[in-house]
Protein backbone atom coordinates (compact mmCIF):
# COMPACT_ATOMS: atom_id res chain seq x y z
CA UNK A 1 0.00 0.00 0.00
CA UNK A 2 2.81 2.40 0.85
CA UNK A 3 4.43 1.81 -2.55
CA UNK A 4 1.18 2.62 -4.33
CA UNK A 5 0.55 5.71 -2.19
CA UNK A 6 4.01 7.10 -2.80
CA UNK A 7 3.80 6.38 -6.50
CA UNK A 8 0.40 8.09 -6.70
CA UNK A 9 1.90 11.14 -5.04
CA UNK A 10 5.29 11.30 -6.80
CA UNK A 11 4.81 9.67 -10.21
CA UNK A 12 1.14 8.85 -10.88
CA UNK A 13 1.72 8.26 -14.59
CA UNK A 14 3.71 5.13 -13.69
CA UNK A 15 1.02 3.59 -11.47
CA UNK A 16 -0.48 1.37 -14.23
CA UNK A 17 2.99 -0.02 -15.04
CA UNK A 18 3.66 -0.58 -11.34
CA UNK A 19 0.40 -2.51 -10.97
CA UNK A 20 1.48 -4.81 -13.82
CA UNK A 21 4.88 -5.26 -12.16
CA UNK A 22 3.33 -6.11 -8.81
CA UNK A 23 0.93 -8.57 -10.43
CA UNK A 24 3.76 -10.40 -12.22
CA UNK A 25 6.52 -10.13 -9.64
CA UNK A 26 7.12 -12.87 -7.12
CA UNK A 27 7.01 -11.47 -3.61
CA UNK A 28 5.68 -12.37 -0.22
CA UNK A 29 3.88 -10.11 2.24
CA UNK A 30 5.04 -10.53 5.82
CA UNK A 31 3.66 -9.00 9.02
CA UNK A 32 5.54 -6.29 10.91
CA UNK A 33 7.33 -7.52 14.03
CA UNK A 34 7.87 -5.65 17.30
CA UNK A 35 11.30 -5.92 18.88
CA UNK A 36 13.00 -4.12 21.75
CA UNK A 37 16.34 -3.35 20.08
CA UNK A 38 16.43 -0.10 18.11
CA UNK A 39 18.33 -0.51 14.84
CA UNK A 40 17.00 2.42 12.81
CA UNK A 41 16.46 6.12 13.56
CA UNK A 42 12.74 6.34 12.76
CA UNK A 43 10.75 4.30 15.28
CA UNK A 44 7.94 3.79 12.70
CA UNK A 45 10.41 1.92 10.48
CA UNK A 46 11.65 -0.42 13.21
CA UNK A 47 8.83 -3.04 12.92
CA UNK A 48 9.44 -3.25 9.17
CA UNK A 49 13.17 -3.75 9.63
CA UNK A 50 12.52 -6.30 12.39
CA UNK A 51 10.18 -8.27 10.12
CA UNK A 52 12.76 -8.24 7.33
CA UNK A 53 15.35 -9.66 9.72
CA UNK A 54 13.06 -12.26 11.32
CA UNK A 55 11.69 -13.48 7.97
CA UNK A 56 15.16 -13.49 6.35
CA UNK A 57 14.32 -10.94 3.64
CA UNK A 58 17.17 -10.50 1.16
CA UNK A 59 16.46 -6.96 -0.07
CA UNK A 60 14.42 -3.98 1.07
CA UNK A 61 13.61 -1.70 -1.85
CA UNK A 62 13.15 1.80 -0.55
CA UNK A 63 13.75 5.48 -1.04
CA UNK A 64 13.77 6.04 2.73
CA UNK A 65 17.09 7.55 3.75
CA UNK A 66 16.92 5.91 7.18
CA UNK A 67 16.91 2.46 5.59
CA UNK A 68 19.46 3.43 2.96
CA UNK A 69 21.89 4.71 5.58
CA UNK A 70 21.93 1.35 7.39
CA UNK A 71 25.19 -0.49 6.94
CA UNK A 72 23.64 -3.95 6.90
CA UNK A 73 24.53 -6.71 4.50
CA UNK A 74 21.36 -8.68 5.20
CA UNK A 75 18.83 -7.48 4.46
CA UNK A 76 20.42 -5.20 1.91
CA UNK A 77 18.61 -1.88 1.61
CA UNK A 78 18.69 -0.24 -1.81
CA UNK A 79 16.74 2.00 -4.12
CA UNK A 80 14.79 0.63 -7.06
CA UNK A 81 17.41 2.20 -9.36
CA UNK A 82 20.22 0.40 -7.53
CA UNK A 83 18.31 -2.88 -7.65
CA UNK A 84 17.58 -2.65 -11.37
CA UNK A 85 21.20 -1.81 -12.12
CA UNK A 86 22.25 -4.72 -9.90
CA UNK A 87 20.15 -7.18 -11.89
CA UNK A 88 21.31 -5.74 -15.21
CA UNK A 89 18.24 -3.81 -16.32
CA UNK A 90 19.23 -0.96 -18.62
CA UNK A 91 17.98 2.53 -17.91
CA UNK A 92 14.57 2.95 -19.47
CA UNK A 93 13.42 6.21 -17.98
CA UNK A 94 10.99 4.36 -15.72
CA UNK A 95 13.11 4.58 -12.63
CA UNK A 96 15.42 7.53 -13.23
Secondary structure, DSSP 8 states (H G I E B T S, - for coil): -HHHHHHHHH-GGGHHHHHHHHHHS----------SS--SSSHHHHHHHHHHHHTT-SEEE---HHHHT---SSSEEE-HHHHHHHTT----SS--
